[in-house]
Amino acid sequence: MSQVSYYTEEGLKKLTHELEQLKNVERLKISAQIAEAREKGDLSENAEYDAAKEAQGLLELKISKLETIIANARIIDESQLDTSKALILSKVKIKNLANKMIMEYMLVSEKEANLKEKKLSVDSPIGKSLLGKSVGDKVEVKVPTGIVNFEVIEISR
């Protein structure tokens, strides 16, 4: 059974574009590599042919996984989000209680996560700990370097 994942409209468009690129560009490249290797003679001892066939198998696996993800993707209407609790697609402003540093992240699916864009995966330790929390709640997050305590300062769309 496949797992439903929630995406922004932009995130789903990126996935769809990646799938089209794999199907329409990468497939053709690998087919050309296979045809070229096939022309070189005996396939039983042709390393180029074996490598191209393996690359084709990996590409088809990647395409299949991406098709499954897209088929089970749901777009979230950001205008309908409840801002009383931190949910996927919420923008959450948190304060590190140790150094008083304030950070703001949007909680997103694993595929959309990008720290440079301040998009934090709901599957990450911090993301998991923030889900369902309200303004004023304190959370304790176990990270590789130890335990960090945060306070939820603001939740918005």
DRENTORKOL-3810 file (N, C-alpha, C; in nm, 4 decimals):
REM DRENTORKOL-3810
@n.u->0.0840; n.v->-0.1182; n.w->0.0000; ca.u->0.0000; ca.v->0.0000; ca.w->0.0000; c.u->0.0878; c.v->0.1235; c.w->0.0000
@n.u->0.0544; n.v->0.2206; n.w->-0.0825; ca.u->0.1348; ca.v->0.3415; ca.w->-0.0939; c.u->0.0888; c.v->0.4466; c.w->0.0057
@n.u->0.1814; n.v->0.5313; n.w->0.0413; ca.u->0.1544; ca.v->0.6336; ca.w->0.1402; c.u->0.1167; c.v->0.7642; c.w->0.0716
@n.u->0.0103; n.v->0.8290; n.w->0.1173; ca.u->-0.0309; ca.v->0.9582; ca.w->0.0647; c.u->0.0664; c.v->1.0636; c.w->0.1159
@n.u->0.1104; n.v->1.1504; n.w->0.0251; ca.u->0.1998; ca.v->1.2604; ca.w->0.0618; c.u->0.1329; c.v->1.3911; c.w->0.0228
@n.u->0.1578; n.v->1.4935; n.w->0.1009; ca.u->0.0967; ca.v->1.6235; ca.w->0.0768; c.u->0.2004; c.v->1.7198; c.w->0.0231
@n.u->0.1620; n.v->1.7941; n.w->-0.0806; ca.u->0.2540; ca.v->1.8852; ca.w->-0.1485; c.u->0.1887; c.v->2.0191; c.w->-0.1728
@n.u->0.2747; n.v->2.1190; n.w->-0.1917; ca.u->0.2269; ca.v->2.2461; ca.w->-0.2419; c.u->0.2065; c.v->2.2274; c.w->-0.3914
@n.u->0.1350; n.v->2.3162; n.w->-0.4535; ca.u->0.1141; ca.v->2.3071; ca.w->-0.5986; c.u->0.2489; c.v->2.3150; c.w->-0.6709
@n.u->0.3364; n.v->2.4029; n.w->-0.6219; ca.u->0.4707; ca.v->2.4188; ca.w->-0.6803; c.u->0.5522; c.v->2.2893; c.w->-0.6674
@n.u->0.5462; n.v->2.2258; n.w->-0.5527; ca.u->0.6203; ca.v->2.1022; ca.w->-0.5296; c.u->0.5744; c.v->1.9890; c.w->-0.6200
@n.u->0.4434; n.v->1.9790; n.w->-0.6414; ca.u->0.3905; ca.v->1.8740; ca.w->-0.7285; c.u->0.4284; c.v->1.9013; c.w->-0.8741
@n.u->0.4306; n.v->2.0285; n.w->-0.9127; ca.u->0.4724; ca.v->2.0632; ca.w->-1.0495; c.u->0.6177; c.v->2.0237; c.w->-1.0728
@n.u->0.7035; n.v->2.0429; n.w->-0.9732; ca.u->0.8446; ca.v->2.0034; ca.w->-0.9854; c.u->0.8568; c.v->1.8528; c.w->-1.0057
@n.u->0.7817; n.v->1.7759; n.w->-0.9281; ca.u->0.7847; ca.v->1.6304; ca.w->-0.9423; c.u->0.7359; c.v->1.5876; c.w->-1.0805
@n.u->0.6290; n.v->1.6484; n.w->-1.1272; ca.u->0.5742; ca.v->1.6152; ca.w->-1.2584; c.u->0.6733; c.v->1.6495; c.w->-1.3685
@n.u->0.7401; n.v->1.7637; n.w->-1.3551; ca.u->0.8413; ca.v->1.8042; ca.w->-1.4539; c.u->0.9581; c.v->1.7048; c.w->-1.4538
@n.u->1.0014; n.v->1.6633; n.w->-1.3357; ca.u->1.1102; ca.v->1.5660; ca.w->-1.3258; c.u->1.0707; c.v->1.4340; c.w->-1.3937
@n.u->0.9476; n.v->1.3894; n.w->-1.3732; ca.u->0.8996; ca.v->1.2657; ca.w->-1.4353; c.u->0.8990; c.v->1.2787; c.w->-1.5882
@n.u->0.8506; n.v->1.3909; n.w->-1.6384; ca.u->0.8482; ca.v->1.4123; ca.w->-1.7839; c.u->0.9894; c.v->1.4139; c.w->-1.8412
@n.u->1.0832; n.v->1.4739; n.w->-1.7693; ca.u->1.2234; ca.v->1.4780; ca.w->-1.8119; c.u->1.2804; c.v->1.3363; c.w->-1.8208
@n.u->1.2534; n.v->1.2555; n.w->-1.7205; ca.u->1.3026; ca.v->1.1177; ca.w->-1.7201; c.u->1.2429; c.v->1.0378; c.w->-1.8355
@n.u->1.1131; n.v->1.0526; n.w->-1.8571; ca.u->1.0461; ca.v->0.9748; ca.w->-1.9610; c.u->1.0834; c.v->1.0202; c.w->-2.1021
@n.u->1.0865; n.v->1.1510; n.w->-2.1239; ca.u->1.1019; ca.v->1.2031; ca.w->-2.2594; c.u->1.2449; c.v->1.2334; c.w->-2.3013
@n.u->1.3358; n.v->1.2498; n.w->-2.2066; ca.u->1.4742; ca.v->1.2829; ca.w->-2.2417; c.u->1.5690; c.v->1.1692; c.w->-2.2036
@n.u->1.5669; n.v->1.1302; n.w->-2.0772; ca.u->1.6611; ca.v->1.0294; ca.w->-2.0290; c.u->1.6372; c.v->0.8922; c.w->-2.0928
@n.u->1.5106; n.v->0.8556; n.w->-2.1114; ca.u->1.4795; ca.v->0.7276; ca.w->-2.1761; c.u->1.5400; c.v->0.7216; c.w->-2.3166
@n.u->1.5265; n.v->0.8316; n.w->-2.3909; ca.u->1.5794; ca.v->0.8367; ca.w->-2.5278; c.u->1.7314; c.v->0.8252; c.w->-2.5283
@n.u->1.7958; n.v->0.8907; n.w->-2.4314; ca.u->1.9427; ca.v->0.8842; ca.w->-2.4225; c.u->1.9888; c.v->0.7405; c.w->-2.3987
@n.u->1.9223; n.v->0.6728; n.w->-2.3067; ca.u->1.9619; ca.v->0.5353; ca.w->-2.2748; c.u->1.9316; c.v->0.4410; c.w->-2.3915
@n.u->1.8197; n.v->0.4625; n.w->-2.4582; ca.u->1.7885; ca.v->0.3804; ca.w->-2.5762; c.u->1.8962; c.v->0.3964; c.w->-2.6824
@n.u->1.9438; n.v->0.5187; n.w->-2.7017; ca.u->2.0505; ca.v->0.5443; ca.w->-2.7991; c.u->2.1798; c.v->0.4738; c.w->-2.7569
@n.u->2.2098; n.v->0.4756; n.w->-2.6265; ca.u->2.3305; ca.v->0.4082; ca.w->-2.5761; c.u->2.3212; c.v->0.2575; c.w->-2.5992
@n.u->2.2033; n.v->0.2013; n.w->-2.5763; ca.u->2.1841; ca.v->0.0571; ca.w->-2.5970; c.u->2.2010; c.v->0.0229; c.w->-2.7449
@n.u->2.1409; n.v->0.1038; n.w->-2.8324; ca.u->2.1511; ca.v->0.0789; ca.w->-2.9768; c.u->2.2963; c.v->0.0872; c.w->-3.0230
@n.u->2.3685; n.v->0.1864; n.w->-2.9722; ca.u->2.5099; ca.v->0.2035; ca.w->-3.0085; c.u->2.5923; c.v->0.0837; c.w->-2.9616
@n.u->2.5678; n.v->0.0395; n.w->-2.8398; ca.u->2.6426; ca.v->-0.0745; ca.w->-2.7857; c.u->2.6079; c.v->-0.2033; c.w->-2.8605
@n.u->2.4816; n.v->-0.2158; n.w->-2.9013; ca.u->2.4364; ca.v->-0.3347; ca.w->-2.9737; c.u->2.5085; c.v->-0.3473; c.w->-3.1092
@n.u->2.5380; n.v->-0.2331; n.w->-3.1697; ca.u->2.6056; ca.v->-0.2313; ca.w->-3.3000; c.u->2.7497; c.v->-0.2805; c.w->-3.2918
@n.u->2.8047; n.v->-0.2869; n.w->-3.1733; ca.u->2.9448; ca.v->-0.3232; ca.w->-3.1564; c.u->2.9679; c.v->-0.4736; c.w->-3.1532
@n.u->2.8659; n.v->-0.5500; n.w->-3.1803; ca.u->2.8878; ca.v->-0.6930; ca.w->-3.1934; c.u->2.8331; c.v->-0.7768; c.w->-3.0806
@n.u->2.9077; n.v->-0.8818; n.w->-3.0477; ca.u->2.8701; ca.v->-0.9849; ca.w->-2.9522; c.u->2.8223; c.v->-0.9251; c.w->-2.8189
@n.u->2.6944; n.v->-0.9429; n.w->-2.7865; ca.u->2.6364; ca.v->-0.8849; ca.w->-2.6644; c.u->2.6783; c.v->-0.9583; c.w->-2.5385
@n.u->2.7206; n.v->-1.0828; n.w->-2.5496; ca.u->2.7558; ca.v->-1.1605; ca.w->-2.4310; c.u->2.8825; c.v->-1.1088; c.w->-2.3635
@n.u->2.9684; n.v->-1.0404; n.w->-2.4380; ca.u->3.0921; ca.v->-0.9870; ca.w->-2.3794; c.u->3.1030; c.v->-0.8362; c.w->-2.4000
@n.u->2.9884; n.v->-0.7696; n.w->-2.4053; ca.u->2.9870; ca.v->-0.6267; ca.w->-2.4343; c.u->2.9556; c.v->-0.5494; c.w->-2.3055
@n.u->3.0589; n.v->-0.4934; n.w->-2.2443; ca.u->3.0432; ca.v->-0.4216; ca.w->-2.1170; c.u->2.9588; c.v->-0.2953; c.w->-2.1338
@n.u->2.9725; n.v->-0.2279; n.w->-2.2456; ca.u->2.8937; ca.v->-0.1069; ca.w->-2.2699; c.u->2.7444; c.v->-0.1403; c.w->-2.2748
@n.u->2.7117; n.v->-0.2510; n.w->-2.3399; ca.u->2.5727; ca.v->-0.2937; ca.w->-2.3498; c.u->2.5177; c.v->-0.3275; c.w->-2.2108
@n.u->2.5951; n.v->-0.4019; n.w->-2.1334; ca.u->2.5531; ca.v->-0.4383; ca.w->-1.9971; c.u->2.5305; c.v->-0.3134; c.w->-1.9118
@n.u->2.6224; n.v->-0.2169; n.w->-1.9222; ca.u->2.6106; ca.v->-0.0936; ca.w->-1.8437; c.u->2.4871; c.v->-0.0138; c.w->-1.8859
@n.u->2.4623; n.v->-0.0068; n.w->-2.0155; ca.u->2.3458; ca.v->0.0673; ca.w->-2.0651; c.u->2.2158; c.v->-0.0009; c.w->-2.0217
@n.u->2.2123; n.v->-0.1338; n.w->-2.0254; ca.u->2.0926; ca.v->-0.2066; ca.w->-1.9820; c.u->2.0687; c.v->-0.1871; c.w->-1.8318
@n.u->2.1771; n.v->-0.1859; n.w->-1.7543; ca.u->2.1633; ca.v->-0.1626; ca.w->-1.6103; c.u->2.1121; c.v->-0.0215; c.w->-1.5839
@n.u->2.1662; n.v->0.0766; n.w->-1.6563; ca.u->2.1206; ca.v->0.2153; ca.w->-1.6424; c.u->1.9723; c.v->0.2267; c.w->-1.6795
@n.u->1.9319; n.v->0.1517; n.w->-1.7813; ca.u->1.7916; ca.v->0.1523; ca.w->-1.8225; c.u->1.7031; c.v->0.0963; c.w->-1.7104
@n.u->1.7464; n.v->-0.0101; n.w->-1.6480; ca.u->1.6700; ca.v->-0.0686; ca.w->-1.5377; c.u->1.6558; c.v->0.0273; c.w->-1.4208
@n.u->1.7645; n.v->0.0960; n.w->-1.3875; ca.u->1.7610; ca.v->0.1932; ca.w->-1.2772; c.u->1.6699; c.v->0.3109; c.w->-1.3111
@n.u->1.6752; n.v->0.3564; n.w->-1.4369; ca.u->1.5895; ca.v->0.4670; ca.w->-1.4795; c.u->1.4419; c.v->0.4262; c.w->-1.4709
@n.u->1.4108; n.v->0.3066; n.w->-1.5179; ca.u->1.2718; ca.v->0.2609; ca.w->-1.5131; c.u->1.2223; c.v->0.2466; c.w->-1.3695
@n.u->1.3094; n.v->0.2047; n.w->-1.2798; ca.u->1.2742; ca.v->0.1965; ca.w->-1.1385; c.u->1.2445; c.v->0.3357; c.w->-1.0823
@n.u->1.3302; n.v->0.4309; n.w->-1.1162; ca.u->1.3109; ca.v->0.5689; ca.w->-1.0693; c.u->1.1795; c.v->0.6265; c.w->-1.1244
@n.u->1.1523; n.v->0.6012; n.w->-1.2522; ca.u->1.0274; ca.v->0.6486; ca.w->-1.3130; c.u->0.9076; c.v->0.5867; c.w->-1.2419
@n.u->0.9137; n.v->0.4579; n.w->-1.2148; ca.u->0.8046; ca.v->0.3877; ca.w->-1.1482; c.u->0.7787; c.v->0.4446; c.w->-1.0084
@n.u->0.8861; n.v->0.4691; n.w->-0.9337; ca.u->0.8705; ca.v->0.5254; ca.w->-0.7986; c.u->0.8092; c.v->0.6644; c.w->-0.8048
@n.u->0.8560; n.v->0.7457; n.w->-0.9004; ca.u->0.8044; ca.v->0.8816; ca.w->-0.9137; c.u->0.6571; c.v->0.8804; c.w->-0.9553
@n.u->0.6197; n.v->0.7883; n.w->-1.0432; ca.u->0.4788; ca.v->0.7760; ca.w->-1.0829; c.u->0.3920; c.v->0.7397; c.w->-0.9628
@n.u->0.4414; n.v->0.6525; n.w->-0.8764; ca.u->0.3666; ca.v->0.6142; ca.w->-0.7563; c.u->0.3520; c.v->0.7322; c.w->-0.6615
@n.u->0.4605; n.v->0.8067; n.w->-0.6439; ca.u->0.4552; ca.v->0.9248; ca.w->-0.5561; c.u->0.3528; c.v->1.0247; c.w->-0.6076
@n.u->0.3564; n.v->1.0519; n.w->-0.7386; ca.u->0.2640; ca.v->1.1495; ca.w->-0.7976; c.u->0.1200; c.v->1.0994; c.w->-0.7894
@n.u->0.0998; n.v->0.9711; n.w->-0.8125; ca.u->-0.0354; ca.v->0.9152; ca.w->-0.8047; c.u->-0.0940; c.v->0.9271; c.w->-0.6643
@n.u->-0.0088; n.v->0.9239; n.w->-0.5631; ca.u->-0.0550; ca.v->0.9319; ca.w->-0.4242; c.u->-0.0371; c.v->1.0712; c.w->-0.3637
@n.u->-0.0019; n.v->1.1679; n.w->-0.4462; ca.u->0.0198; ca.v->1.3048; ca.w->-0.3972; c.u->-0.1125; c.v->1.3784; c.w->-0.3856
@n.u->-0.1210; n.v->1.4607; n.w->-0.2867; ca.u->-0.2379; ca.v->1.5457; ca.w->-0.2671; c.u->-0.1882; c.v->1.6888; c.w->-0.2487
@n.u->-0.2580; n.v->1.7824; n.w->-0.3146; ca.u->-0.2226; ca.v->1.9236; ca.w->-0.2995; c.u->-0.3013; c.v->1.9792; c.w->-0.1819
@n.u->-0.2319; n.v->2.0540; n.w->-0.0995; ca.u->-0.2963; ca.v->2.1142; ca.w->0.0169; c.u->-0.3362; c.v->2.2572; c.w->-0.0173
@n.u->-0.4594; n.v->2.2917; n.w->0.0116; ca.u->-0.5074; ca.v->2.4282; ca.w->-0.0066; c.u->-0.4608; c.v->2.5095; c.w->0.1132
@n.u->-0.3586; n.v->2.5910; n.w->0.0894; ca.u->-0.2980; ca.v->2.6659; ca.w->0.1995; c.u->-0.3954; c.v->2.7624; c.w->0.2661
@n.u->-0.4974; n.v->2.8090; n.w->0.1919; ca.u->-0.5928; ca.v->2.9034; ca.w->0.2499; c.u->-0.6819; c.v->2.8372; c.w->0.3549
@n.u->-0.6883; n.v->2.7043; n.w->0.3537; ca.u->-0.7733; ca.v->2.6309; ca.w->0.4484; c.u->-0.6979; c.v->2.5823; c.w->0.5728
@n.u->-0.5698; n.v->2.6156; n.w->0.5824; ca.u->-0.4900; ca.v->2.5664; ca.w->0.6956; c.u->-0.5294; c.v->2.6325; c.w->0.8267
@n.u->-0.5345; n.v->2.5535; n.w->0.9301; ca.u->-0.5603; ca.v->2.6005; ca.w->1.0658; c.u->-0.4280; c.v->2.6512; c.w->1.1226
@n.u->-0.4242; n.v->2.7765; n.w->1.1643; ca.u->-0.2990; ca.v->2.8320; ca.w->1.2159; c.u->-0.2893; c.v->2.8235; c.w->1.3683
@n.u->-0.3818; n.v->2.7500; n.w->1.4316; ca.u->-0.3723; ca.v->2.7360; ca.w->1.5772; c.u->-0.2709; c.v->2.6284; c.w->1.6147
@n.u->-0.2389; n.v->2.5405; n.w->1.5183; ca.u->-0.1415; ca.v->2.4335; ca.w->1.5422; c.u->-0.0480; c.v->2.4236; c.w->1.4226
@n.u->0.0715; n.v->2.3742; n.w->1.4474; ca.u->0.1687; ca.v->2.3538; ca.w->1.3403; c.u->0.1314; c.v->2.2288; c.w->1.2617
@n.u->0.1068; n.v->2.2459; n.w->1.1323; ca.u->0.0710; ca.v->2.1371; ca.w->1.0428; c.u->0.1611; c.v->2.1436; c.w->0.9208
@n.u->0.1491; n.v->2.0465; n.w->0.8327; ca.u->0.2253; ca.v->2.0533; ca.w->0.7090; c.u->0.1829; c.v->2.1794; c.w->0.6343
@n.u->0.2785; n.v->2.2502; n.w->0.5785; ca.u->0.2664; ca.v->2.3779; ca.w->0.5083; c.u->0.2469; c.v->2.4973; c.w->0.6010
@n.u->0.2542; n.v->2.4772; n.w->0.7316; ca.u->0.2524; ca.v->2.5904; ca.w->0.8238; c.u->0.3907; c.v->2.6542; c.w->0.8249
@n.u->0.3930; n.v->2.7860; n.w->0.8417; ca.u->0.5195; ca.v->2.8551; ca.w->0.8655; c.u->0.5294; c.v->2.8694; c.w->1.0170
@n.u->0.6364; n.v->2.8164; n.w->1.0725; ca.u->0.6512; ca.v->2.8134; ca.w->1.2173; c.u->0.7770; c.v->2.8905; c.w->1.2574
@n.u->0.7576; n.v->2.9875; n.w->1.3455; ca.u->0.8708; ca.v->3.0630; ca.w->1.3976; c.u->0.9026; c.v->3.0058; c.w->1.5352
@n.u->1.0280; n.v->2.9628; n.w->1.5530; ca.u->1.0677; ca.v->2.9010; ca.w->1.6795; c.u->1.1893; c.v->2.9725; c.w->1.7364
@n.u->1.2038; n.v->2.9627; n.w->1.8695; ca.u->1.3194; ca.v->3.0222; ca.w->1.9368; c.u->1.3966; c.v->2.9117; c.w->2.0069
@n.u->1.5256; n.v->2.9069; n.w->1.9791; ca.u->1.6143; ca.v->2.8146; ca.w->2.0484; c.u->1.6297; c.v->2.8697; c.w->2.1897
@n.u->1.5893; n.v->2.7935; n.w->2.2907; ca.u->1.5913; ca.v->2.8439; ca.w->2.4287; c.u->1.7315; c.v->2.8542; c.w->2.4864
@n.u->1.8289; n.v->2.7865; n.w->2.4267; ca.u->1.9665; ca.v->2.7931; ca.w->2.4767; c.u->2.0370; c.v->2.9208; c.w->2.4312
@n.u->2.0279; n.v->2.9516; n.w->2.3017; ca.u->2.1011; ca.v->3.0681; ca.w->2.2518; c.u->2.0099; c.v->3.1834; c.w->2.2090
@n.u->1.8811; n.v->3.1702; n.w->2.2304; ca.u->1.7786; ca.v->3.2714; ca.w->2.2005; c.u->1.7665; c.v->3.3040; c.w->2.0514
@n.u->1.8249; n.v->3.2202; n.w->1.9659; ca.u->1.8179; ca.v->3.2425; ca.w->1.8217; c.u->1.6773; c.v->3.2092; c.w->1.7712
@n.u->1.6241; n.v->3.2958; n.w->1.6844; ca.u->1.4901; ca.v->3.2751; ca.w->1.6286; c.u->1.5043; c.v->3.2293; c.w->1.4844
@n.u->1.4288; n.v->3.1245; n.w->1.4501; ca.u->1.4314; ca.v->3.0691; ca.w->1.3152; c.u->1.2886; c.v->3.0528; c.w->1.2671
@n.u->1.2698; n.v->3.0590; n.w->1.1360; ca.u->1.1371; ca.v->3.0378; ca.w->1.0789; c.u->1.1483; c.v->2.9365; c.w->0.9660
@n.u->1.0612; n.v->2.8369; n.w->0.9689; ca.u->1.0606; ca.v->2.7315; ca.w->0.8684; c.u->0.9189; c.v->2.7052; c.w->0.8217
@n.u->0.9078; n.v->2.6586; n.w->0.6983; ca.u->0.7803; ca.v->2.6061; ca.w->0.6494; c.u->0.7920; c.v->2.4547; c.w->0.6595
@n.u->0.6928; n.v->2.3910; n.w->0.7180; ca.u->0.6917; ca.v->2.2452; ca.w->0.7306; c.u->0.6374; c.v->2.1858; c.w->0.6004
@n.u->0.7174; n.v->2.1018; n.w->0.5371; ca.u->0.6817; ca.v->2.0443; ca.w->0.4066; c.u->0.7083; c.v->1.8945; c.w->0.4050
@n.u->0.6707; n.v->1.8304; n.w->0.2949; ca.u->0.6980; ca.v->1.6875; ca.w->0.2784; c.u->0.8474; c.v->1.6663; c.w->0.2566
@n.u->0.8901; n.v->1.5424; n.w->0.2716; ca.u->1.0321; ca.v->1.5073; ca.w->0.2565; c.u->1.0871; c.v->1.5502; c.w->0.1201
@n.u->1.0102; n.v->1.5297; n.w->0.0131; ca.u->1.0553; ca.v->1.5618; ca.w->-0.1228; c.u->1.0714; c.v->1.7115; c.w->-0.1457
@n.u->0.9986; n.v->1.7946; n.w->-0.0708; ca.u->1.0052; ca.v->1.9397; ca.w->-0.0901; c.u->1.1045; c.v->2.0079; c.w->0.0040
@n.u->1.1579; n.v->1.9347; n.w->0.0989; ca.u->1.2470; ca.v->1.9936; ca.w->0.1987; c.u->1.3699; c.v->2.0563; c.w->0.1329
@n.u->1.4052; n.v->2.1765; n.w->0.1802; ca.u->1.5212; ca.v->2.2482; ca.w->0.1305; c.u->1.5565; c.v->2.3558; c.w->0.2333
@n.u->1.6614; n.v->2.3334; n.w->0.3095; ca.u->1.6957; ca.v->2.4275; ca.w->0.4168; c.u->1.7340; c.v->2.5656; c.w->0.3649
@n.u->1.7910; n.v->2.5731; n.w->0.2446; ca.u->1.8250; ca.v->2.7043; ca.w->0.1875; c.u->1.6998; c.v->2.7885; c.w->0.1667
@n.u->1.5880; n.v->2.7218; n.w->0.1372; ca.u->1.4606; ca.v->2.7909; ca.w->0.1177; c.u->1.3791; c.v->2.7936; c.w->0.2469
@n.u->1.4387; n.v->2.7492; n.w->0.3556; ca.u->1.3744; ca.v->2.7421; ca.w->0.4865; c.u->1.2516; c.v->2.6519; c.w->0.4849
@n.u->1.2633; n.v->2.5401; n.w->0.4102; ca.u->1.1576; ca.v->2.4398; ca.w->0.4052; c.u->1.2080; c.v->2.3162; c.w->0.4781
@n.u->1.1427; n.v->2.2844; n.w->0.5882; ca.u->1.1856; ca.v->2.1771; ca.w->0.6769; c.u->1.0911; c.v->2.0577; c.w->0.6641
@n.u->1.1471; n.v->1.9400; n.w->0.6491; ca.u->1.0667; ca.v->1.8185; ca.w->0.6342; c.u->0.9933; c.v->1.7854; c.w->0.7636
@n.u->0.8671; n.v->1.7436; n.w->0.7470; ca.u->0.7905; ca.v->1.6994; ca.w->0.8638; c.u->0.8430; c.v->1.5667; c.w->0.9167
@n.u->0.9310; n.v->1.5018; n.w->0.8397; ca.u->0.9908; ca.v->1.3759; ca.w->0.8840; c.u->1.1230; c.v->1.3960; c.w->0.9570
@n.u->1.1743; n.v->1.5193; n.w->0.9586; ca.u->1.2994; ca.v->1.5479; ca.w->1.0295; c.u->1.2709; c.v->1.5536; c.w->1.1798
@n.u->1.3738; n.v->1.5406; n.w->1.2627; ca.u->1.3491; ca.v->1.5456; ca.w->1.4083; c.u->1.2786; c.v->1.6743; c.w->1.4536
@n.u->1.3217; n.v->1.7896; n.w->1.4023; ca.u->1.2578; ca.v->1.9161; ca.w->1.4422; c.u->1.1154; c.v->1.9222; c.w->1.3865
@n.u->1.0989; n.v->1.8860; n.w->1.2588; ca.u->0.9671; ca.v->1.8882; ca.w->1.1967; c.u->0.8669; c.v->1.8006; c.w->1.2703
@n.u->0.9079; n.v->1.6784; n.w->1.3027; ca.u->0.8202; ca.v->1.5862; ca.w->1.3764; c.u->0.7791; c.v->1.6446; c.w->1.5112
@n.u->0.8751; n.v->1.7063; n.w->1.5791; ca.u->0.8455; ca.v->1.7579; ca.w->1.7128; c.u->0.7535; c.v->1.8791; c.w->1.7087
@n.u->0.7515; n.v->1.9520; n.w->1.5960; ca.u->0.6674; ca.v->2.0717; ca.w->1.5860; c.u->0.5231; c.v->2.0407; c.w->1.5461
@n.u->0.5012; n.v->1.9298; n.w->1.4773; ca.u->0.3656; ca.v->1.8969; ca.w->1.4319; c.u->0.2675; c.v->1.8902; c.w->1.5481
@n.u->0.1569; n.v->1.9612; n.w->1.5327; ca.u->0.0521; ca.v->1.9599; ca.w->1.6345; c.u->0.0733; c.v->2.0562; c.w->1.7491
@n.u->0.1871; n.v->2.1253; n.w->1.7510; ca.u->0.2153; ca.v->2.2189; ca.w->1.8601; c.u->0.1479; c.v->2.3534; c.w->1.8341
@n.u->0.1250; n.v->2.4276; n.w->1.9414; ca.u->0.0621; ca.v->2.5594; ca.w->1.9345; c.u->0.1608; c.v->2.6660; c.w->1.9798
@n.u->0.1252; n.v->2.7913; n.w->1.9556; ca.u->0.2094; ca.v->2.9026; ca.w->2.0000; c.u->0.2257; c.v->2.8950; c.w->2.1515
@n.u->0.3485; n.v->2.9100; n.w->2.1980; ca.u->0.3787; ca.v->2.9034; ca.w->2.3407; c.u->0.4265; c.v->2.7668; c.w->2.3859
@n.u->0.4010; n.v->2.6644; n.w->2.3055; ca.u->0.4464; ca.v->2.5295; ca.w->2.3404; c.u->0.5982; c.v->2.5208; c.w->2.3337
@n.u->0.6535; n.v->2.4442; n.w->2.4248; ca.u->0.7975; ca.v->2.4181; ca.w->2.4247; c.u->0.8181; c.v->2.2743; c.w->2.3775
@n.u->0.9192; n.v->2.2567; n.w->2.2931; ca.u->0.9473; ca.v->2.1232; ca.w->2.2411; c.u->1.0924; c.v->2.0877; c.w->2.2672
@n.u->1.1128; n.v->1.9598; n.w->2.2954; ca.u->1.2469; ca.v->1.9072; ca.w->2.3170; c.u->1.2782; c.v->1.8177; c.w->2.1964
@n.u->1.3878; n.v->1.8501; n.w->2.1284; ca.u->1.4219; ca.v->1.7774; ca.w->2.0065; c.u->1.5545; c.v->1.7062; c.w->2.0248
@n.u->1.5514; n.v->1.5752; n.w->1.9988; ca.u->1.6749; ca.v->1.4981; ca.w->2.0047; c.u->1.7403; c.v->1.5058; c.w->1.8673
@n.u->1.8566; n.v->1.5687; n.w->1.8618; ca.u->1.9333; ca.v->1.5831; ca.w->1.7379; c.u->2.0660; c.v->1.5105; c.w->1.7559
@n.u->2.1410; n.v->1.4886; n.w->1.6471; ca.u->2.2679; ca.v->1.4153; ca.w->1.6591; c.u->2.3645; c.v->1.4735; c.w->1.7628
@n.u->2.3593; n.v->1.6042; n.w->1.7852; ca.u->2.4520; ca.v->1.6654; ca.w->1.8812; c.u->2.3992; c.v->1.6687; c.w->2.0235
@n.u->2.2791; n.v->1.6167; n.w->2.0443; ca.u->2.2228; ca.v->1.6152; ca.w->2.1798; c.u->2.0759; c.v->1.6528; c.w->2.1773
@n.u->2.0344; n.v->1.7269; n.w->2.2795; ca.u->1.8945; ca.v->1.7688; ca.w->2.2904; c.u->1.8878; c.v->1.9202; c.w->2.2830
@n.u->1.7955; n.v->1.9695; n.w->2.1998; ca.u->1.7765; ca.v->2.1139; ca.w->2.1837; c.u->1.6324; c.v->2.1454; c.w->2.2213
@n.u->1.6144; n.v->2.2534; n.w->2.2944; ca.u->1.4809; ca.v->2.2966; ca.w->2.3356; c.u->1.4398; c.v->2.4204; c.w->2.2575
@n.u->1.3178; n.v->2.4159; n.w->2.2051; ca.u->1.2629; ca.v->2.5277; ca.w->2.1283; c.u->1.1298; c.v->2.5699; c.w->2.1878
@n.u->1.0939; n.v->2.6954; n.w->2.1584; ca.u->0.9601; ca.v->2.7445; ca.w->2.1936; c.u->0.8957; c.v->2.7911; c.w->2.0645
@n.u->0.7701; n.v->2.7528; n.w->2.0441; ca.u->0.6948; ca.v->2.7966; ca.w->1.9258; c.u->0.6486; c.v->2.9403; c.w->1.9513
@n.u->0.6920; n.v->3.0320; n.w->1.8659; ca.u->0.6613; ca.v->3.1738; ca.w->1.8833; c.u->0.5435; c.v->3.2165; c.w->1.7970
@n.u->0.5381; n.v->3.1638; n.w->1.6754; ca.u->0.4340; ca.v->3.2074; ca.w->1.5815; c.u->0.4048; c.v->3.0976; c.w->1.4796
@n.u->0.2791; n.v->3.0867; n.w->1.4399; ca.u->0.2381; ca.v->2.9929; ca.w->1.3354; c.u->0.1545; c.v->3.0720; c.w->1.2354
@n.u->0.1904; n.v->3.0587; n.w->1.1076; ca.u->0.1157; ca.v->3.1290; ca.w->1.0036; c.u->0.1068; c.v->3.0424; c.w->0.8788
@n.u->0.0398; n.v->3.0918; n.w->0.7763; ca.u->0.0302; ca.v->3.0187; ca.w->0.6496; c.u->0.1401; c.v->3.0601; c.w->0.5574
END
